[in-house]
């Protein structure tokens, strides 16, 4: 049975993707209206919520047999942050 490990290739890949997406989003939203920015951020929050529920089918988690019990605490903390962010940004 394999375990999810920190500091492997996918750990840094997802961090790099997040940093690149943030930089591209900031440059893209630079000259947009405030209404468009709010809708864009809200759509990111909704996509994050969908990814939260589909986390167990994303590659590194598919290797773990006990994935449903392994990510329970992390899922609930992540879910709370997503729900709170909806009220903060919108």
SULDAWO-V885582 format. One record per residue. RES is the residue in one small letter. SS is DSSP state (~ for helix, > for strand, _ for the rest). D_FIRST is the distance of its C-alpha to the first C-alpha in whole Angstrom. Layout:
BEGIN
res:ss:d_first
RES:SS:D_FIRST
RES:SS:D_FIRST
END
This chain:
BEGIN
res:ss:d_first
x:_:0
x:_:4
x:_:7
x:_:10
x:_:13
x:_:16
x:_:19
x:_:17
x:~:19
x:~:18
x:~:19
x:~:23
x:~:23
x:~:23
x:~:25
x:~:28
x:~:28
x:~:29
x:~:32
x:~:33
x:~:33
x:~:35
x:~:37
x:~:38
x:~:39
x:~:41
x:~:43
x:~:43
x:_:44
x:_:47
x:_:50
x:_:49
x:_:50
x:~:49
x:~:48
x:~:46
x:~:44
x:~:44
x:~:42
x:~:40
x:~:38
x:~:38
x:~:37
x:~:34
x:~:33
x:~:33
x:~:31
x:~:29
x:~:29
x:~:27
x:~:25
x:~:24
x:~:23
x:_:22
x:~:19
x:~:16
x:~:17
x:_:17
x:~:15
x:~:13
x:~:12
x:~:11
x:_:8
x:_:7
x:_:7
x:_:9
x:~:11
x:~:15
x:~:15
x:~:13
x:_:16
x:~:19
x:~:21
x:~:21
x:~:21
x:~:24
x:~:26
x:~:25
x:~:27
x:~:30
x:~:31
x:~:31
x:~:33
x:~:35
x:~:36
x:~:37
x:~:40
x:~:40
x:~:41
x:_:43
END
